[in-house]
Amino acid sequence: MNPQLIRNFCIIAHIDHGKSTLADRFLEITGTVRTKDMKAQFMDQMELERERGITIKGKAVTMNHRAPDGTVYQLNLIDTPGHVDFSYEVSRALAACEGALLVVDASQGVEAQTIANTLLALHYDLVLIPVVNKIDLPQAEPERVAAQMQQIFGFREDEILHASAKDGSGAQDLLDAVITRIPPPKGDPEAPLRALVFDSVYDQYKGIIGHIRVTDGSIAKNQRIRVMSSSRMAEVMEVGVFAPFHKAVDVLYAGQVGYVATGFKDLSECGVGDTFTDNAHPATEPLPGYVVMKSMVFAGMYPS
């Protein structure tokens, strides 16, 4: 996979500013989910998420999008929680991205959590694409909100895009902007494997499944990998992408986002923020930012 044709991004927004609905439109436009299979807040699979209308557990999805010039790009959207209590969850996702859509409600304007997430994104040196969403609402004031974003964040007027996640207007332009404004991932495809674990879940058949962003090298099925913080080793049972559900592939290359089934039985063996490397030819340094989570007291800490 040519890294120049990959874009890794997330959507950061205050709760109920339309982040999950915007992700729905992206899934439809790119054909990642068939229309007949589409349901509101598709990426919010937890019952509580759908009931409360908030994103609790971050997810990822790989989409193929054709740019205006006909080139097909692989877009990896890493969904993030939108509630103030999940700032650490947001920080994990940002570390795996090069850019973010900063979404603000056209009727509500910039909220405190919008500012907090923006500062965190700037900490990770992400390219921000400002978006005024919900322009279809009767009470929408897109010009006022756009001016507010210019004043608070320093965006230029011509940088700010307008959209309605509900009816889909402007969503195509946002995907095109992701391609033109967000840089491709950096990394060395020929270097020893380094992959950032930005989330993990347990599967009774495959053990711990690490959600990863490959920075250097590549990772494949049956490869023996090492967890750099602990030197624990595992033989990879499966690698794949989220399309939007697990889809096995032969190899994940530098720049790609996907998952790896490790066979580990305990989440502590595959810590969020940790680095996977090749066991036979390991990297000398892990990716920066690993934090040992000793207790929930640290849930609000941001990795360096």
C-alpha positions as CSV (number, residue, x, y, z in Angstrom):
1,M,0.0,0.0,0.0
2,N,1.5,3.3,-1.1
3,P,1.6,5.6,2.1
4,Q,1.0,8.6,-0.2
5,L,-2.5,7.3,-0.8
6,I,-3.4,6.9,2.9
7,R,-5.0,9.5,5.1
8,N,-5.5,8.9,8.8
9,F,-7.9,11.2,10.6
10,C,-10.5,11.6,13.3
11,I,-13.4,13.8,14.1
12,I,-13.3,15.8,17.3
13,A,-16.4,17.6,18.6
14,H,-18.4,18.4,21.7
15,I,-21.1,15.9,22.6
16,D,-24.2,16.1,20.2
17,H,-22.5,18.3,17.6
18,G,-23.1,15.7,15.0
19,K,-19.9,13.6,14.9
20,S,-21.5,10.2,14.7
21,T,-24.0,11.3,12.1
22,L,-21.2,12.8,10.0
23,A,-19.4,9.4,10.1
24,D,-22.6,7.8,8.8
25,R,-22.5,10.1,5.8
26,F,-18.9,9.2,5.1
27,L,-19.7,5.4,5.2
28,E,-22.5,6.0,2.7
29,I,-20.6,8.2,0.3
30,T,-17.7,5.8,0.2
31,G,-19.9,2.8,-0.2
32,T,-18.3,1.2,2.9
33,V,-21.8,0.3,4.2
34,R,-24.6,-0.5,1.8
35,T,-27.7,1.7,2.0
36,K,-29.9,-1.2,3.0
37,D,-27.6,-2.0,5.9
38,M,-27.2,1.6,7.1
39,K,-28.6,2.6,10.4
40,A,-28.2,5.9,12.4
41,Q,-25.0,6.2,14.4
42,F,-23.6,3.1,12.6
43,M,-20.2,3.2,14.4
44,D,-21.9,3.4,17.8
45,Q,-22.5,-0.3,18.3
46,M,-22.9,-0.4,22.1
47,E,-26.5,-0.3,23.3
48,L,-25.8,2.5,25.7
49,E,-24.2,4.6,23.0
50,R,-27.3,4.3,20.8
51,E,-29.6,4.9,23.7
52,R,-27.9,8.0,24.9
53,G,-26.7,9.3,21.5
54,I,-23.1,9.6,22.6
55,T,-19.9,7.8,21.6
56,I,-18.3,5.9,24.5
57,K,-15.9,3.4,22.8
58,G,-13.7,4.7,20.1
59,K,-13.7,2.7,16.8
60,A,-12.0,2.8,13.5
61,V,-13.1,2.2,9.9
62,T,-11.2,2.0,6.6
63,M,-12.9,3.6,3.6
64,N,-11.9,4.0,0.0
65,H,-12.7,7.4,-1.5
66,R,-12.2,8.5,-5.1
67,A,-10.8,12.0,-5.3
68,P,-12.0,14.5,-8.0
69,D,-8.9,13.6,-10.1
70,G,-9.9,9.9,-10.1
71,T,-7.3,8.7,-7.7
72,V,-8.5,6.3,-5.0
73,Y,-7.3,6.9,-1.4
74,Q,-7.6,4.8,1.7
75,L,-9.1,6.9,4.4
76,N,-8.8,5.6,8.0
77,L,-11.3,7.3,10.3
78,I,-10.6,6.7,13.9
79,D,-13.8,7.5,15.8
80,T,-13.4,9.2,19.2
81,P,-15.7,9.6,22.2
82,G,-17.4,13.0,22.3
83,H,-18.0,13.3,26.1
84,V,-15.9,15.3,28.4
85,D,-15.2,12.3,30.6
86,F,-13.3,10.5,27.8
87,S,-10.4,12.9,27.1
88,Y,-7.9,10.1,27.5
89,E,-9.7,8.0,24.9
90,V,-9.6,11.0,22.6
91,S,-5.8,11.4,23.1
92,R,-5.1,7.8,22.2
93,A,-6.9,8.2,18.8
94,L,-5.2,11.5,18.0
95,A,-1.8,9.9,18.4
96,A,-2.6,7.6,15.5
97,C,-3.7,10.4,13.1
98,E,-2.2,13.1,11.0
99,G,-5.3,15.3,11.0
100,A,-8.8,15.9,12.4
101,L,-12.1,17.4,11.4
102,L,-13.0,19.9,14.1
103,V,-16.8,20.0,14.1
104,V,-18.9,22.7,15.7
105,D,-22.7,23.0,15.9
106,A,-24.0,25.9,13.9
107,S,-26.5,26.7,16.5
108,Q,-24.5,26.0,19.7
109,G,-21.1,27.4,18.7
110,V,-17.7,26.6,20.3
111,E,-18.0,24.8,23.6
112,A,-15.4,24.3,26.4
113,Q,-14.8,20.7,25.3
114,T,-14.2,21.9,21.7
115,I,-11.4,24.0,22.9
116,A,-9.9,21.2,25.1
117,N,-10.0,18.7,22.2
118,T,-8.4,21.3,19.9
119,L,-5.6,22.0,22.2
120,L,-5.0,18.3,22.5
121,A,-5.0,17.9,18.7
122,L,-2.4,20.7,18.5
123,H,-0.3,18.9,21.1
124,Y,-0.1,16.0,18.6
125,D,0.6,18.4,15.7
126,L,-2.5,17.4,13.8
127,V,-3.7,19.4,10.8
128,L,-7.2,20.7,11.7
129,I,-10.0,21.1,9.2
130,P,-12.7,23.4,10.8
131,V,-16.3,22.4,10.1
132,V,-19.5,24.3,10.9
133,N,-22.1,21.5,11.1
134,K,-26.0,21.4,11.3
135,I,-26.4,24.3,8.9
136,D,-29.8,22.9,8.1
137,L,-31.3,23.8,11.5
138,P,-33.8,26.7,11.6
139,Q,-31.8,28.3,14.5
140,A,-28.4,27.8,12.7
141,E,-26.1,30.8,12.6
142,P,-23.2,29.5,10.5
143,E,-21.6,32.9,9.9
144,R,-21.6,33.8,13.6
145,V,-20.1,30.4,14.5
146,A,-17.5,30.6,11.7
147,A,-16.5,34.0,13.0
148,Q,-16.2,32.6,16.5
149,M,-13.9,29.8,15.2
150,Q,-11.7,32.4,13.5
151,Q,-11.5,34.5,16.6
152,I,-10.8,31.7,19.1
153,F,-8.6,29.3,16.9
154,G,-7.2,31.7,14.3
155,F,-8.7,29.9,11.3
156,R,-9.0,31.9,8.1
157,E,-12.5,32.4,6.7
158,D,-11.7,30.4,3.5
159,E,-10.5,27.4,5.6
160,I,-13.9,26.8,7.3
161,L,-16.2,24.3,5.6
162,H,-20.0,24.1,6.1
163,A,-22.0,20.9,6.3
164,S,-25.2,19.2,7.4
165,A,-24.5,15.7,8.6
166,K,-28.2,15.1,8.7
167,D,-28.9,15.7,5.0
168,G,-25.4,15.1,3.8
169,S,-24.8,18.5,2.3
170,G,-21.1,19.3,2.3
171,A,-20.0,15.8,3.4
172,Q,-18.4,15.1,0.0
173,D,-16.4,18.3,0.3
174,L,-15.1,17.2,3.7
175,L,-13.8,13.9,2.4
176,D,-12.1,15.7,-0.5
177,A,-10.6,18.2,2.0
178,V,-9.2,15.3,4.1
179,I,-7.3,14.2,1.0
180,T,-6.0,17.6,0.0
181,R,-5.3,19.2,3.5
182,I,-4.2,16.3,5.7
183,P,-0.7,14.9,4.9
184,P,0.0,11.3,4.2
185,P,1.5,9.2,7.1
186,K,5.2,9.4,7.7
187,G,7.3,6.3,8.5
188,D,9.8,4.0,7.0
189,P,8.3,0.9,5.2
190,E,11.7,-0.7,5.2
191,A,12.5,-0.2,8.9
192,P,11.8,-2.7,11.7
193,L,8.1,-3.0,12.6
194,R,6.7,-0.3,15.0
195,A,2.9,-0.3,15.5
196,L,1.0,1.9,18.0
197,V,-1.7,0.1,20.0
198,F,-4.5,2.8,20.3
199,D,-7.2,0.5,21.6
200,S,-7.8,-3.2,22.3
201,V,-10.7,-5.6,22.9
202,Y,-10.9,-9.2,24.0
203,D,-12.2,-12.0,21.8
204,Q,-12.8,-15.5,23.3
205,Y,-11.3,-17.2,20.2
206,K,-8.5,-14.8,19.2
207,G,-7.5,-13.4,22.5
208,I,-6.6,-9.7,22.8
209,I,-7.2,-7.9,19.5
210,G,-5.1,-4.8,19.3
211,H,-6.3,-1.9,17.2
212,I,-3.1,-0.5,15.7
213,R,-1.6,2.1,13.5
214,V,1.5,0.8,11.7
215,T,4.2,3.5,11.7
216,D,7.2,1.6,10.4
217,G,7.7,-1.7,8.6
218,S,4.8,-4.2,8.2
219,I,2.9,-6.8,10.2
220,A,1.5,-10.1,8.8
221,K,-0.2,-13.3,10.0
222,N,2.1,-15.9,11.7
223,Q,4.7,-13.2,12.3
224,R,6.2,-13.3,15.8
225,I,5.9,-9.9,17.5
226,R,7.1,-8.4,20.7
227,V,5.4,-5.9,23.0
228,M,8.2,-3.4,23.6
229,S,7.2,-2.3,27.2
230,S,7.2,-5.9,28.5
231,S,9.1,-8.0,25.9
232,R,6.1,-10.4,25.8
233,M,5.9,-12.3,22.6
234,A,3.1,-13.6,20.5
235,E,2.5,-15.2,17.1
236,V,0.0,-13.1,15.1
237,M,-3.2,-15.1,14.5
238,E,-4.7,-12.6,12.1
239,V,-4.3,-9.1,10.8
240,G,-7.0,-7.0,9.1
241,V,-8.8,-3.8,8.5
242,F,-12.1,-2.4,9.7
243,A,-14.4,-2.4,6.6
244,P,-16.4,-1.6,8.7
245,F,-16.3,-4.9,10.5
246,H,-13.2,-7.1,10.8
247,K,-11.8,-8.0,7.3
248,A,-8.7,-10.2,7.3
249,V,-5.8,-9.1,5.0
250,D,-2.4,-10.7,4.3
251,V,-0.3,-7.7,5.5
252,L,-0.7,-4.3,7.1
253,Y,1.9,-1.9,5.8
254,A,3.4,1.4,7.1
255,G,0.8,4.1,7.5
256,Q,-2.2,1.7,7.6
257,V,-4.7,1.3,10.5
258,G,-6.1,-2.1,11.4
259,Y,-6.2,-4.8,13.9
260,V,-4.0,-7.7,15.0
261,A,-5.2,-10.8,16.9
262,T,-2.5,-11.6,19.4
263,G,-3.8,-14.6,21.3
264,F,-3.0,-12.8,24.6
265,K,-5.6,-13.5,27.3
266,D,-5.2,-10.4,29.4
267,L,-5.6,-6.8,28.4
268,S,-2.6,-5.9,30.5
269,E,-0.4,-7.9,28.0
270,C,-1.4,-5.4,25.2
271,G,-1.5,-2.0,26.8
272,V,-2.9,1.0,25.0
273,G,-0.1,3.2,23.8
274,D,2.3,0.3,23.6
275,T,4.4,-0.5,20.6
276,F,4.5,-3.8,18.7
277,T,7.7,-4.7,17.0
278,D,9.1,-7.7,15.2
279,N,10.6,-10.3,17.5
280,A,13.4,-11.4,15.2
281,H,14.4,-7.9,14.0
282,P,13.1,-5.5,16.7
283,A,13.1,-1.7,16.6
284,T,15.6,-0.1,19.0
285,E,13.1,2.5,20.3
286,P,9.3,2.3,21.0
287,L,6.9,4.9,19.7
288,P,6.7,7.8,22.1
289,G,3.8,8.4,24.5
290,Y,3.4,5.1,26.4
291,V,1.9,5.6,29.8
292,V,1.4,2.8,32.3
293,M,-2.2,3.0,33.6
294,K,-1.8,2.0,37.2
295,S,-5.3,3.1,38.2
296,M,-8.3,5.0,37.0
297,V,-6.9,8.0,38.7
298,F,-4.7,8.5,35.6
299,A,-7.7,8.3,33.2
300,G,-7.4,12.0,32.4
301,M,-3.6,12.0,31.7
302,Y,-2.4,12.8,28.3
303,P,0.7,10.9,27.0
304,S,3.7,13.0,26.2
